[in-house]
Amino acid sequence: MSLTCLIVEDLQVAADYLAKCCEKSGQVEVKGHYTNVQEALEYLNKNAVDLLFLDVEMPGATGFELLDQLAYFPKVILTTSKSEYAYDAFEYNVTDFLKKPFTYQRFQEALQKILAAPAETVGGTTHHDADHIFIKSDGRLVRLNNDDILYIESMGDYVKFVTADKKYITHNTIKNLEEKVNKQHFVKVHRSYIINITKIDDIRENDLFIKGTEIPISKAHRADILKRLNII
């Protein structure tokens, strides 16, 4: 099994050591290294990874503050020189806690905990057969049942989840969500929209309508949508 990871660490020597451990393992591909929370968030809210190697104390904001703002839930291995963060690590449900300096053998032990997790939970992704999702909105986790979601709309670095009676805005991208939502319920119809296939009221040429909202259908997705409908 191969994992993708991001290293968020302000000390270059520590980041280089982690990268070497990943390469030596042959099981982890490093997608990037960031020295502060803000730049790491900008990357993570547009690109999903399976695993974060996350330092706690960094300039500007802590690793825990990154987790508070992250729009999805990858596996996390904390890396820090201070043991007092172990309790916080437990509270954030991180997979392991590597106290610096650590050996390659200790790195491998942490990695094996990730690899031993059920396949559907690696990377914090939602199981494709799940009947619900959790989104982070207004500082809390909100459960949305698939059947309650009408459509999802891109808003730049954010997305809007629209239900019959409420709208939720959270950091994420359509590209990332396309891989995470239940594909039996949801389909991408345009670069800016994912819709619940069961909520379509009617289709007119290059647009579909859900509860009075007009949503464009791109030429690239039109044939796939028509295949999904029960046309008689």
VEXBA-74773 format. One line per field, with one value per residue (C-alpha): chain; x, y, z; residue in three letters. Coordinates in steps of 0.5 Angstrom, whole numbers. Layout:
# residues N
unit: (A,...)
east: (X,...)
north: (Y,...)
up: (Z,...)
code: (ALA,...)
This chain:
# residues 232
unit: (A,A,A,A,A,A,A,A,A,A,A,A,A,A,A,A,A,A,A,A,A,A,A,A,A,A,A,A,A,A,A,A,A,A,A,A,A,A,A,A,A,A,A,A,A,A,A,A,A,A,A,A,A,A,A,A,A,A,A,A,A,A,A,A,A,A,A,A,A,A,A,A,A,A,A,A,A,A,A,A,A,A,A,A,A,A,A,A,A,A,A,A,A,A,A,A,A,A,A,A,A,A,A,A,A,A,A,A,A,A,A,A,A,A,A,A,A,A,A,A,A,A,A,A,A,A,A,A,A,A,A,A,A,A,A,A,A,A,A,A,A,A,A,A,A,A,A,A,A,A,A,A,A,A,A,A,A,A,A,A,A,A,A,A,A,A,A,A,A,A,A,A,A,A,A,A,A,A,A,A,A,A,A,A,A,A,A,A,A,A,A,A,A,A,A,A,A,A,A,A,A,A,A,A,A,A,A,A,A,A,A,A,A,A,A,A,A,A,A,A,A,A,A,A,A,A,A,A,A,A,A,A)
east: (0,3,1,1,4,5,10,9,15,19,25,29,33,27,23,29,30,22,23,29,25,19,23,27,20,18,11,10,10,12,8,11,14,11,14,8,0,-3,1,0,-8,-8,-5,-9,-16,-14,-11,-12,-7,-7,-2,0,7,5,10,6,10,11,11,4,0,0,-1,-7,-10,-9,-13,-18,-19,-18,-24,-23,-19,-13,-9,-4,3,5,12,14,20,15,12,6,3,1,-6,-8,-6,-10,-16,-15,-15,-8,-6,1,6,13,17,24,29,26,29,27,25,20,18,16,12,8,7,5,-1,-3,-2,-6,-12,-18,-18,-24,-21,-14,-13,-20,-24,-31,-33,-36,-42,-44,-51,-48,-42,-39,-37,-33,-38,-38,-33,-36,-37,-44,-47,-51,-55,-54,-61,-62,-56,-59,-53,-46,-43,-36,-34,-27,-23,-30,-36,-43,-47,-55,-60,-68,-68,-60,-54,-47,-40,-34,-27,-26,-26,-31,-25,-23,-31,-32,-27,-30,-38,-42,-42,-49,-52,-48,-45,-41,-45,-40,-33,-37,-43,-44,-51,-55,-58,-64,-66,-67,-74,-73,-67,-68,-62,-56,-59,-62,-67,-67,-72,-72,-65,-62,-55,-51,-49,-42,-42,-37,-42,-48,-48,-46,-52,-57,-54,-56,-63,-69,-71,-77)
north: (0,7,13,21,25,33,35,41,43,49,46,44,39,36,36,33,27,26,26,21,16,16,15,9,6,6,6,14,19,26,31,37,41,47,51,55,53,58,56,48,50,53,47,42,45,44,37,31,27,21,23,29,29,35,39,43,49,53,61,64,58,51,45,44,50,47,41,46,49,43,41,34,29,25,21,25,24,29,31,35,35,37,31,35,35,28,29,34,29,24,29,31,23,23,16,17,22,22,26,29,26,19,13,10,4,9,12,5,3,10,8,1,4,8,2,-3,2,0,2,6,11,12,19,21,20,18,11,11,7,12,15,21,26,31,38,43,49,55,52,45,39,38,31,32,26,24,25,32,35,38,40,43,49,52,58,59,56,55,50,51,45,46,43,44,49,51,53,51,54,50,50,45,44,41,37,34,33,29,23,23,23,17,16,13,19,25,27,32,36,42,44,48,44,37,35,30,25,24,31,33,36,37,38,43,43,45,46,42,45,43,46,52,53,53,49,49,42,42,38,33,31,31,24,21,25,22,15,15,18,13,15,11)
up: (0,-2,2,0,5,7,12,16,20,21,22,15,19,22,15,11,16,16,8,8,13,8,2,6,8,0,3,3,-2,0,-4,-1,5,9,14,17,18,13,7,9,9,2,0,4,2,-5,-5,-1,2,6,12,15,19,23,28,34,35,29,27,27,29,32,29,33,30,23,25,27,20,16,11,11,16,14,18,23,26,31,31,37,42,48,51,54,48,48,52,46,41,44,44,37,35,32,30,33,37,35,40,37,36,34,31,24,28,32,25,22,28,27,20,21,25,19,14,19,19,15,8,8,14,11,9,13,7,7,5,-2,1,7,8,11,11,16,14,18,18,23,28,29,25,22,20,13,11,3,2,5,0,-6,-9,-8,-11,-11,-9,-10,-4,-1,-3,-1,1,0,3,3,9,10,7,10,7,9,6,1,-7,-12,-14,-7,-6,-13,-10,-3,-4,-5,-12,-12,-10,-13,-20,-22,-27,-28,-26,-20,-19,-16,-15,-12,-18,-14,-13,-21,-22,-30,-35,-41,-46,-42,-35,-30,-24,-17,-13,-17,-18,-25,-25,-32,-35,-38,-45,-42,-36,-40,-43,-36,-33,-38,-37,-29,-30,-31,-38,-41)
code: (MET,SER,LEU,THR,CYS,LEU,ILE,VAL,GLU,ASP,LEU,GLN,VAL,ALA,ALA,ASP,TYR,LEU,ALA,LYS,CYS,CYS,GLU,LYS,SER,GLY,GLN,VAL,GLU,VAL,LYS,GLY,HIS,TYR,THR,ASN,VAL,GLN,GLU,ALA,LEU,GLU,TYR,LEU,ASN,LYS,ASN,ALA,VAL,ASP,LEU,LEU,PHE,LEU,ASP,VAL,GLU,MET,PRO,GLY,ALA,THR,GLY,PHE,GLU,LEU,LEU,ASP,GLN,LEU,ALA,TYR,PHE,PRO,LYS,VAL,ILE,LEU,THR,THR,SER,LYS,SER,GLU,TYR,ALA,TYR,ASP,ALA,PHE,GLU,TYR,ASN,VAL,THR,ASP,PHE,LEU,LYS,LYS,PRO,PHE,THR,TYR,GLN,ARG,PHE,GLN,GLU,ALA,LEU,GLN,LYS,ILE,LEU,ALA,ALA,PRO,ALA,GLU,THR,VAL,GLY,GLY,THR,THR,HIS,HIS,ASP,ALA,ASP,HIS,ILE,PHE,ILE,LYS,SER,ASP,GLY,ARG,LEU,VAL,ARG,LEU,ASN,ASN,ASP,ASP,ILE,LEU,TYR,ILE,GLU,SER,MET,GLY,ASP,TYR,VAL,LYS,PHE,VAL,THR,ALA,ASP,LYS,LYS,TYR,ILE,THR,HIS,ASN,THR,ILE,LYS,ASN,LEU,GLU,GLU,LYS,VAL,ASN,LYS,GLN,HIS,PHE,VAL,LYS,VAL,HIS,ARG,SER,TYR,ILE,ILE,ASN,ILE,THR,LYS,ILE,ASP,ASP,ILE,ARG,GLU,ASN,ASP,LEU,PHE,ILE,LYS,GLY,THR,GLU,ILE,PRO,ILE,SER,LYS,ALA,HIS,ARG,ALA,ASP,ILE,LEU,LYS,ARG,LEU,ASN,ILE,ILE)
